[in-house]
Amino acid sequence: MAQNGAPEPDNNVHKTKIIIVGGGMAGLSAAYHLTKNGVTDYKILEARGRIGGRIIQIPIGNEKVELGANWIHGVLGNPIYELAMQHGLVDFISPPKPHKVVAATEQGKQVPFTVLHEIYEAYLCFLKRCEEYFISQYLPPEGIDSVGEHIKLEVSLYLDKIKDPLERRLRELLFNCLLKRETCISGCDDMNEIDLLEIGSYTELQGGNIVLPNGYSAILEPLRKVIPQENLLTRHPVNKIKWNHNKKSTDNDSDSDDSDRTVIESPSSSRESSCEKTFSKHNVEVMCDNGKKFLGDHVICTLPLGVLKHNANSMFHPPLPSYKLEAIDRLLFGTVDKIILEYERPFLHPSITEVLLLWEEDGEKSDISENWYRKIYSFAKITETLILGWISGKEAEYMETLPNDIVIDTCTTILRKFLNDPFIPKPKRCVCTSWHSQQYTRGSYTAIAVGSSQLDIEYLAQPIYLDEGERKPVVLFAGEHTHSNFYSTVHGAYLSGRTASQYIMNSEEPQEIVVDCEDATDLSSWVQGICLE
């Protein structure tokens, strides 16, 4: 007891207005926009010892290599591109390097470029037709529910016109390779998992993929330097979010069918600890593995969908509404991993930047331990001595369990076979990502699975209010999995964090809200109909 008779304050209990769970792009964006608008009474609770989430860079040799996000996807209306422009992170001086792709068979034979170009153009056409179902009035053929099934049907019809069995087989192998590539783009194990009617819900921004000279991770610094250092707490893994504290008791608390808000009725508890009495006026209570407790008015949850799939049922008290839990369950959160190989000397021809691997179909359904590597669809140059392989799905998850020497030996065998060169050296170093195994990601990014829809993303994004009299939500959600058009992207995460901060700020007295950097035109906001002065 203190000398005045009052209970001594608990140093593990902290009061703040807004609690942001997660220091990835969504959490940083929310904090950035709060700070830009003069709101600094918040804390970011990040589980790792670093910020950035699925944006991370490591040095390999003399190069900085991205283990997560690689490109800025599109220019027009992309806030990440605009942020990079505002801070001088985009290089307009250096011309883009020519990109020459070759495709090789297991026998080490290179496919003629004319055939590769033909099949690639046909594949893009088939994929475009899949995307059109989202906005069209017509339905796909009966029994065709997934993107994989639809493309395979188109491929079958296309190949039926080719009489020469060898030419037909070669083109079939190319289509199979491109479908494996698509699993890495979509973030799934097989394209049969992706809903055909919903793939068009993703909005692709114009301008292509942009690489930042200093790596994607450079985009974190403009956000970090705005956020007060004392507001960012690393190594604070959250294990419990209680969000019905200080709920007003009314006679008509209920879920209303006439409201577009989620309102939860919960019984009040008569049992309170001394610290809870000290901080009686709070709506949320967030507890961390290190024993620290944070009390606040609002919580912005930016945990990845993979973490929510594992922990949502036990983390939130009271439980999240059933429609949110069902949406979490229906959406897909797949695994895409990188295999980065560092060599003492170059071995690929200087003009070649990527080698597509045309695997023959494995006749016997062997164990994944025997054929996991057949999911690697290509090896691409990062530099002359750094090679990047892509792998997705169950095979990626299995690869994460293997020691590096097995991955090195396997990749060396693959390269020697497909390039028909027994003297290709072993790499001196191998770095493999492990997004599925990492407890704070549990996968790579979101996709709309068969049976799911864009509505599930919107359900996840919907804030939760304690009662209909509340002007501000108590629980908000952000992250790439909460943006119904830009899911799976960093700019989707950024925009969702901005939206969450606006939910909290918009309920104050009307005032101009700063949406981005000063002295710059925020094109993404203009596209969304927000006029900045």
C-alpha positions as CSV (number, residue, x, y, z in Angstrom):
1,M,0.0,0.0,0.0
2,A,1.1,3.5,-0.7
3,Q,1.5,6.0,2.3
4,N,-1.8,7.7,1.5
5,G,-3.6,4.3,1.7
6,A,-4.2,4.0,-2.0
7,P,-3.1,0.8,-3.7
8,E,0.4,1.0,-5.3
9,P,0.2,1.2,-9.1
10,D,1.0,-2.0,-11.0
11,N,4.0,-1.3,-13.3
12,N,2.7,-4.0,-15.6
13,V,-0.6,-2.2,-16.2
14,H,-0.6,0.6,-18.8
15,K,-3.4,2.9,-19.9
16,T,-3.6,4.3,-23.4
17,K,-6.4,5.4,-25.7
18,I,-5.7,3.2,-28.7
19,I,-4.0,-0.2,-28.7
20,I,-2.6,-1.4,-32.1
21,V,-1.8,-5.1,-32.1
22,G,0.9,-5.7,-34.7
23,G,3.7,-3.6,-36.1
24,G,3.4,-4.7,-39.8
25,M,2.3,-2.4,-42.5
26,A,-1.3,-2.1,-41.4
27,G,-0.3,-1.3,-37.8
28,L,2.3,1.2,-38.9
29,S,-0.1,2.9,-41.3
30,A,-2.7,3.3,-38.5
31,A,-0.1,4.8,-36.2
32,Y,1.3,7.0,-38.9
33,H,-2.1,8.5,-39.8
34,L,-3.0,8.9,-36.1
35,T,0.2,10.8,-35.5
36,K,-0.2,12.9,-38.5
37,N,-3.5,14.1,-37.1
38,G,-2.2,14.9,-33.6
39,V,-3.3,11.6,-32.0
40,T,-0.4,10.1,-30.1
41,D,-2.1,8.4,-27.2
42,Y,-1.6,4.9,-28.6
43,K,0.7,2.0,-28.3
44,I,1.8,-0.5,-31.0
45,L,2.3,-4.0,-29.5
46,E,4.6,-6.0,-31.9
47,A,5.5,-9.6,-31.1
48,R,8.8,-9.7,-32.9
49,G,11.9,-7.8,-32.1
50,R,11.5,-5.7,-35.3
51,I,8.8,-3.9,-37.2
52,G,7.5,-4.7,-40.7
53,G,5.8,-8.1,-40.3
54,R,6.0,-9.7,-43.7
55,I,8.4,-7.0,-45.0
56,I,11.9,-8.0,-44.0
57,Q,15.3,-7.6,-45.5
58,I,18.6,-9.4,-44.7
59,P,22.1,-9.1,-46.1
60,I,23.4,-11.9,-48.2
61,G,26.9,-11.3,-49.4
62,N,27.1,-7.7,-50.6
63,E,23.3,-7.6,-51.4
64,K,20.2,-6.7,-49.5
65,V,17.6,-9.4,-50.1
66,E,13.9,-9.3,-49.3
67,L,12.5,-12.4,-47.7
68,G,8.9,-11.1,-47.8
69,A,7.3,-8.5,-50.0
70,N,9.3,-7.8,-53.1
71,W,7.5,-5.4,-55.5
72,I,5.2,-2.4,-55.4
73,H,2.3,-3.7,-57.4
74,G,1.2,-0.9,-59.7
75,V,1.6,2.8,-59.8
76,L,-1.7,4.6,-60.4
77,G,-3.5,5.0,-57.1
78,N,-1.0,3.0,-55.1
79,P,-0.2,4.8,-51.8
80,I,3.0,2.7,-51.4
81,Y,4.3,4.0,-54.7
82,E,3.4,7.5,-53.7
83,L,5.1,7.2,-50.3
84,A,8.2,5.9,-52.1
85,M,8.1,8.8,-54.5
86,Q,7.7,11.4,-51.8
87,H,10.8,10.1,-50.0
88,G,13.0,9.6,-53.0
89,L,13.0,5.8,-52.9
90,V,12.2,5.3,-56.6
91,D,15.0,5.3,-59.1
92,F,14.2,7.0,-62.4
93,I,17.8,7.2,-63.6
94,S,18.7,3.5,-64.0
95,P,16.8,1.8,-66.9
96,P,15.1,-1.5,-66.1
97,K,17.2,-4.5,-66.8
98,P,16.0,-6.7,-69.7
99,H,14.1,-9.8,-68.6
100,K,14.8,-12.9,-70.6
101,V,13.0,-16.0,-69.6
102,V,13.8,-19.5,-70.9
103,A,11.9,-22.7,-70.3
104,A,13.7,-26.0,-70.1
105,T,12.6,-29.7,-69.9
106,E,13.9,-32.3,-67.5
107,Q,16.0,-33.6,-70.4
108,G,17.8,-30.3,-70.5
109,K,16.2,-29.1,-73.7
110,Q,15.3,-25.4,-74.1
111,V,11.8,-24.6,-75.5
112,P,11.8,-22.3,-78.5
113,F,10.9,-18.8,-77.5
114,T,8.0,-18.7,-80.1
115,V,6.3,-21.6,-78.3
116,L,6.9,-20.1,-74.8
117,H,5.4,-16.8,-76.0
118,E,2.4,-18.5,-77.6
119,I,1.5,-20.5,-74.5
120,Y,2.1,-17.5,-72.2
121,E,-0.3,-15.3,-74.3
122,A,-2.9,-18.1,-74.4
123,Y,-2.6,-18.6,-70.6
124,L,-3.1,-14.9,-69.9
125,C,-6.3,-15.0,-72.1
126,F,-7.6,-18.0,-70.1
127,L,-6.9,-16.3,-66.8
128,K,-8.6,-13.1,-68.0
129,R,-11.7,-15.0,-68.8
130,C,-11.7,-16.4,-65.3
131,E,-11.5,-12.9,-63.9
132,E,-14.5,-11.7,-66.1
133,Y,-17.0,-13.9,-64.3
134,F,-16.8,-11.5,-61.3
135,I,-18.5,-8.7,-63.2
136,S,-20.4,-10.6,-65.9
137,Q,-23.9,-11.9,-66.1
138,Y,-23.1,-15.3,-67.4
139,L,-22.0,-18.4,-65.4
140,P,-19.2,-20.9,-65.9
141,P,-19.9,-24.4,-67.2
142,E,-21.8,-26.6,-64.7
143,G,-19.5,-28.2,-62.1
144,I,-16.6,-25.8,-62.7
145,D,-16.1,-23.9,-59.4
146,S,-12.4,-23.1,-59.3
147,V,-9.9,-21.2,-61.4
148,G,-7.8,-24.4,-61.8
149,E,-10.7,-26.4,-63.2
150,H,-11.6,-23.6,-65.6
151,I,-8.1,-23.1,-66.9
152,K,-7.6,-26.8,-67.3
153,L,-10.8,-27.0,-69.4
154,E,-9.5,-24.2,-71.6
155,V,-6.1,-25.9,-71.9
156,S,-7.7,-29.2,-72.9
157,L,-9.7,-27.5,-75.6
158,Y,-6.6,-25.6,-76.8
159,L,-4.4,-28.7,-76.9
160,D,-7.1,-30.8,-78.8
161,K,-6.3,-28.7,-81.8
162,I,-2.6,-29.8,-81.8
163,K,-2.1,-33.1,-83.6
164,D,1.6,-33.7,-83.1
165,P,1.9,-35.5,-79.7
166,L,5.4,-34.1,-78.9
167,E,4.3,-30.5,-79.7
168,R,1.1,-31.1,-77.6
169,R,3.1,-32.5,-74.7
170,L,5.5,-29.6,-74.7
171,R,2.7,-27.0,-74.5
172,E,1.0,-29.0,-71.8
173,L,4.1,-28.9,-69.7
174,L,4.3,-25.1,-70.2
175,F,0.7,-24.7,-69.1
176,N,1.4,-26.8,-66.0
177,C,4.4,-24.6,-65.1
178,L,2.3,-21.4,-65.4
179,L,-0.3,-22.9,-63.1
180,K,2.4,-23.6,-60.5
181,R,3.6,-20.0,-61.0
182,E,0.0,-18.8,-60.4
183,T,-0.1,-20.6,-57.0
184,C,2.8,-18.4,-55.9
185,I,1.0,-15.3,-57.1
186,S,-2.3,-16.3,-55.6
187,G,-0.9,-17.8,-52.4
188,C,-2.4,-21.3,-52.5
189,D,-1.4,-25.0,-52.9
190,D,-3.4,-25.6,-56.1
191,M,-5.4,-23.3,-58.3
192,N,-8.3,-25.7,-57.7
193,E,-8.6,-24.0,-54.3
194,I,-9.3,-20.5,-55.8
195,D,-12.9,-19.5,-56.3
196,L,-13.7,-18.9,-60.0
197,L,-16.4,-16.4,-59.5
198,E,-14.3,-14.3,-57.0
199,I,-10.8,-14.1,-58.6
200,G,-11.9,-11.0,-60.4
201,S,-12.5,-9.2,-57.1
202,Y,-8.8,-8.4,-56.9
203,T,-8.1,-5.1,-58.5
204,E,-4.8,-4.9,-60.3
205,L,-3.3,-1.4,-60.4
206,Q,-1.7,-0.1,-63.6
207,G,2.0,0.4,-63.9
208,G,3.6,-3.0,-63.5
209,N,5.8,-4.2,-60.6
210,I,8.2,-1.6,-59.2
211,V,11.5,-2.6,-57.4
212,L,13.0,-0.1,-55.0
213,P,16.8,0.2,-55.4
214,N,17.3,-0.2,-51.6
215,G,14.8,-3.0,-51.3
216,Y,11.1,-3.0,-50.3
217,S,12.0,-2.7,-46.7
218,A,13.1,0.9,-47.3
219,I,9.4,1.8,-47.3
220,L,9.2,1.2,-43.6
221,E,11.5,4.1,-42.6
222,P,9.2,7.0,-43.7
223,L,6.5,5.5,-41.4
224,R,8.7,4.6,-38.5
225,K,10.3,8.1,-38.2
226,V,6.9,9.7,-37.7
227,I,5.8,7.3,-35.0
228,P,7.1,8.3,-31.5
229,Q,9.7,5.8,-30.4
230,E,8.1,5.3,-27.0
231,N,4.8,4.3,-28.7
232,L,6.4,1.3,-30.4
233,L,6.8,-1.7,-28.2
234,T,8.6,-4.7,-29.7
235,R,8.7,-8.2,-28.1
236,H,5.2,-7.8,-26.8
237,P,3.3,-10.9,-28.1
238,V,-0.4,-10.5,-27.4
239,N,-2.3,-13.5,-26.1
240,K,-5.7,-12.1,-25.0
241,I,-7.9,-9.3,-26.1
242,K,-10.9,-8.5,-23.8
243,W,-13.1,-6.0,-25.4
244,N,-16.4,-5.7,-23.5
245,H,-15.1,-3.7,-20.4
246,N,-17.1,-0.7,-19.2
247,K,-20.1,-1.7,-21.4
248,K,-23.1,0.5,-20.7
249,S,-26.0,-1.5,-19.4
250,T,-29.3,-0.8,-21.2
251,D,-32.6,-2.4,-21.4
252,N,-32.6,-2.9,-25.2
253,D,-29.0,-4.0,-25.9
254,S,-29.2,-6.5,-28.7
255,D,-28.0,-7.3,-32.2
256,S,-30.2,-5.1,-34.4
257,D,-31.1,-6.2,-37.9
258,D,-31.7,-2.6,-38.8
259,S,-28.1,-1.5,-38.0
260,D,-25.0,-1.9,-40.2
261,R,-23.0,-2.1,-37.0
262,T,-21.9,-5.1,-35.1
263,V,-23.2,-4.7,-31.6
264,I,-22.5,-7.3,-28.9
265,E,-24.5,-7.7,-25.7
266,S,-22.5,-9.0,-22.8
267,P,-23.2,-9.4,-19.1
268,S,-21.3,-7.2,-16.7
269,S,-19.0,-8.8,-14.2
270,S,-19.0,-7.9,-10.5
271,R,-15.5,-9.2,-9.9
272,E,-12.7,-6.7,-10.6
273,S,-9.1,-6.7,-9.6
274,S,-7.7,-3.6,-7.8
275,C,-5.9,-2.5,-11.0
276,E,-9.1,-2.8,-13.0
277,K,-10.8,-0.5,-10.4
278,T,-8.0,1.9,-10.7
279,F,-8.5,2.1,-14.5
280,S,-12.2,1.5,-14.5
281,K,-13.1,3.5,-17.6
282,H,-11.7,1.4,-20.4
283,N,-13.4,-0.7,-23.1
284,V,-10.5,-3.1,-24.0
285,E,-7.9,-4.9,-22.1
286,V,-5.0,-6.5,-24.0
287,M,-2.6,-8.9,-22.3
288,C,0.9,-9.9,-23.5
289,D,3.0,-13.0,-23.0
290,N,5.5,-10.9,-20.9
291,G,2.9,-10.2,-18.3
292,K,2.1,-6.7,-19.3
293,K,-1.5,-5.5,-19.6
294,F,-2.8,-2.6,-21.6
295,L,-6.1,-0.9,-21.0
296,G,-7.7,1.4,-23.6
297,D,-10.7,2.6,-25.5
298,H,-10.1,1.0,-28.8
299,V,-8.0,-1.9,-30.2
300,I,-6.9,-2.2,-33.8
301,C,-6.1,-5.8,-34.5
302,T,-3.7,-6.3,-37.4
303,L,-2.8,-9.9,-36.8
304,P,-2.4,-11.9,-40.1
305,L,-5.2,-14.1,-41.2
306,G,-3.0,-17.2,-40.5
307,V,-2.6,-16.2,-36.9
308,L,-6.4,-15.5,-36.6
309,K,-7.0,-19.0,-38.0
310,H,-4.9,-20.5,-35.2
311,N,-5.8,-18.2,-32.3
312,A,-9.0,-16.2,-32.8
313,N,-11.1,-18.6,-30.8
314,S,-8.9,-18.4,-27.8
315,M,-7.6,-14.9,-28.1
316,F,-10.8,-12.8,-28.0
317,H,-13.0,-12.5,-24.9
318,P,-15.9,-12.5,-25.4
319,P,-15.5,-14.6,-28.6
320,L,-15.8,-12.7,-31.9
321,P,-19.2,-12.8,-33.6
322,S,-19.9,-16.0,-35.4
323,Y,-19.9,-14.3,-38.9
324,K,-16.3,-13.2,-38.3
325,L,-15.1,-16.6,-37.2
326,E,-16.8,-18.2,-40.1
327,A,-15.2,-15.7,-42.5
328,I,-11.8,-16.4,-41.0
329,D,-12.4,-20.1,-41.5
330,R,-13.6,-19.8,-45.1
331,L,-10.8,-17.6,-46.5
332,L,-7.5,-19.1,-47.6
333,F,-4.2,-18.2,-46.1
334,G,-1.6,-20.1,-48.1
335,T,2.2,-20.4,-48.0
336,V,4.7,-19.1,-50.6
337,D,8.4,-19.5,-49.8
338,K,11.6,-18.3,-51.3
339,I,14.8,-20.4,-51.7
340,I,17.8,-18.0,-52.1
341,L,21.1,-19.6,-53.3
342,E,24.4,-17.7,-53.1
343,Y,27.2,-18.7,-55.3
344,E,31.0,-18.0,-55.5
345,R,30.8,-17.3,-59.2
346,P,28.1,-16.8,-61.9
347,F,27.0,-19.8,-63.9
348,L,23.9,-18.7,-65.8
349,H,24.4,-16.9,-69.2
350,P,24.4,-13.1,-68.6
351,S,21.4,-12.6,-70.8
352,I,19.2,-15.1,-69.0
353,T,17.3,-13.8,-66.0
354,E,14.9,-16.7,-65.2
355,V,14.6,-20.5,-66.0
356,L,11.2,-22.0,-66.0
357,L,11.2,-25.7,-65.0
358,L,8.9,-27.9,-67.1
359,W,8.5,-30.9,-64.8
360,E,7.1,-34.1,-66.2
361,E,4.0,-35.4,-64.4
362,D,4.9,-37.8,-61.5
363,G,3.2,-41.0,-62.6
364,E,3.2,-42.5,-59.1
365,K,1.6,-40.6,-56.2
366,S,4.7,-40.7,-54.1
367,D,5.1,-39.2,-50.7
368,I,5.7,-35.5,-50.5
369,S,9.1,-36.2,-49.0
370,E,10.1,-37.7,-52.3
371,N,8.6,-35.1,-54.7
372,W,8.4,-31.8,-52.8
373,Y,10.9,-30.1,-55.1
374,R,8.8,-30.6,-58.2
375,K,6.7,-27.7,-57.0
376,I,9.6,-25.3,-57.6
377,Y,8.5,-23.7,-60.9
378,S,11.5,-21.5,-61.7
379,F,14.9,-20.1,-60.6
380,A,15.4,-16.4,-61.2
381,K,18.5,-14.1,-60.9
382,I,18.6,-11.6,-58.1
383,T,22.2,-10.9,-59.1
384,E,24.7,-12.9,-61.1
385,T,25.6,-14.9,-58.0
386,L,22.2,-14.9,-56.2
387,I,19.5,-17.2,-57.5
388,L,15.9,-17.2,-56.2
389,G,13.6,-20.2,-56.4
390,W,9.8,-20.1,-55.7
391,I,7.7,-22.8,-54.0
392,S,4.2,-22.8,-52.7
393,G,1.6,-24.8,-50.8
394,K,2.1,-28.1,-48.9
395,E,5.5,-28.6,-50.6
396,A,6.6,-25.2,-49.3
397,E,5.5,-26.2,-45.8
398,Y,7.4,-29.5,-46.1
399,M,10.5,-27.6,-47.4
400,E,10.5,-25.5,-44.2
401,T,11.2,-28.7,-42.2
402,L,14.3,-29.7,-44.1
403,P,17.9,-28.8,-43.2
404,N,19.7,-26.5,-45.6
405,D,22.1,-29.1,-46.9
406,I,19.3,-31.2,-48.3
407,V,17.8,-28.1,-50.0
408,I,21.2,-27.2,-51.4
409,D,21.8,-30.7,-52.8
410,T,18.3,-30.9,-54.3
411,C,18.5,-27.5,-56.0
412,T,21.9,-28.3,-57.4
413,T,20.6,-31.5,-58.9
414,I,17.6,-29.7,-60.4
415,L,19.8,-27.0,-62.0
416,R,22.2,-29.5,-63.4
417,K,19.4,-31.5,-64.9
418,F,17.4,-28.7,-66.5
419,L,20.4,-26.8,-67.7
420,N,22.1,-30.0,-68.9
421,D,25.3,-29.0,-67.1
422,P,26.9,-31.4,-64.6
423,F,29.5,-28.8,-63.6
424,I,27.1,-26.2,-62.1
425,P,28.6,-25.6,-58.6
426,K,26.9,-26.0,-55.3
427,P,25.9,-22.7,-53.7
428,K,28.0,-21.6,-50.7
429,R,24.9,-20.5,-48.8
430,C,21.2,-21.2,-48.8
431,V,18.5,-19.1,-47.1
432,C,14.9,-20.5,-47.1
433,T,11.9,-18.5,-45.8
434,S,9.6,-20.2,-43.3
435,W,6.4,-18.2,-43.4
436,H,4.2,-21.1,-42.5
437,S,6.3,-22.2,-39.5
438,Q,6.6,-18.7,-38.0
439,Q,4.0,-18.4,-35.2
440,Y,3.4,-14.7,-35.9
441,T,2.4,-15.2,-39.6
442,R,1.4,-18.9,-40.1
443,G,1.5,-18.4,-43.9
444,S,2.1,-15.8,-46.6
445,Y,-1.1,-14.0,-47.8
446,T,-4.8,-14.2,-48.3
447,A,-6.8,-15.7,-51.2
448,I,-10.5,-16.3,-51.7
449,A,-11.0,-20.0,-51.5
450,V,-13.8,-22.0,-53.2
451,G,-16.9,-21.4,-51.1
452,S,-15.6,-18.1,-49.8
453,S,-16.3,-14.6,-51.3
454,Q,-15.4,-11.0,-51.2
455,L,-18.1,-10.6,-48.5
456,D,-15.9,-12.6,-46.1
457,I,-13.2,-10.0,-46.4
458,E,-15.7,-7.3,-45.7
459,Y,-17.1,-9.2,-42.7
460,L,-13.5,-9.3,-41.3
461,A,-13.0,-5.6,-41.9
462,Q,-16.3,-4.6,-40.1
463,P,-15.6,-2.8,-36.8
464,I,-17.3,-3.9,-33.6
465,Y,-19.3,-1.5,-31.4
466,L,-20.3,-2.1,-27.8
467,D,-23.8,-0.6,-28.3
468,E,-25.7,1.4,-30.8
469,G,-25.2,4.6,-28.8
470,E,-21.5,4.4,-29.3
471,R,-20.0,6.8,-31.9
472,K,-16.8,4.9,-32.2
473,P,-16.0,1.2,-32.6
474,V,-14.2,-0.6,-29.9
475,V,-12.6,-3.4,-31.9
476,L,-11.2,-2.6,-35.4
477,F,-9.5,-4.9,-37.9
478,A,-6.8,-4.1,-40.4
479,G,-4.3,-6.0,-42.6
480,E,-4.2,-7.2,-46.2
481,H,-6.9,-9.7,-45.4
482,T,-9.4,-6.9,-44.6
483,H,-9.2,-5.1,-48.0
484,S,-11.7,-6.5,-50.4
485,N,-9.9,-5.4,-53.6
486,F,-6.3,-5.3,-52.6
487,Y,-6.0,-8.4,-50.4
488,S,-2.6,-10.1,-50.4
489,T,-0.8,-6.8,-51.0
490,V,1.2,-4.3,-48.9
491,H,-0.9,-1.4,-50.3
492,G,-4.0,-3.2,-49.2
493,A,-2.6,-3.4,-45.7
494,Y,-1.6,0.2,-45.7
495,L,-5.0,1.4,-46.8
496,S,-6.8,-0.8,-44.2
497,G,-4.6,0.7,-41.4
498,R,-5.5,4.2,-42.7
499,T,-9.2,3.3,-42.7
500,A,-9.0,2.0,-39.1
501,S,-7.4,5.2,-37.9
502,Q,-10.1,7.2,-39.7
503,Y,-12.9,5.3,-38.0
504,I,-11.5,6.5,-34.7
505,M,-10.8,10.0,-35.8
506,N,-13.9,10.6,-37.8
507,S,-16.1,10.4,-34.7
508,E,-14.5,13.5,-33.2
509,E,-15.6,17.0,-33.9
510,P,-15.6,17.6,-37.6
511,Q,-12.1,18.7,-38.8
512,E,-9.8,18.2,-41.7
513,I,-8.1,14.8,-41.5
514,V,-4.5,14.5,-42.8
515,V,-4.5,11.4,-44.9
516,D,-0.8,11.4,-46.0
517,C,2.3,13.4,-46.2
518,E,2.3,17.2,-46.3
519,D,3.1,19.1,-49.5
520,A,2.2,16.1,-51.7
521,T,-0.7,15.0,-53.7
522,D,-2.1,11.8,-52.4
523,L,-3.3,10.2,-55.7
524,S,-4.8,7.1,-54.0
525,S,-7.0,9.3,-51.8
526,W,-8.0,11.4,-54.9
527,V,-9.0,8.2,-56.7
528,Q,-11.2,7.3,-53.7
529,G,-12.9,10.7,-53.9
530,I,-11.1,12.4,-51.0
531,C,-10.0,15.9,-52.0
532,L,-6.9,17.2,-50.2
533,E,-5.8,20.8,-49.9
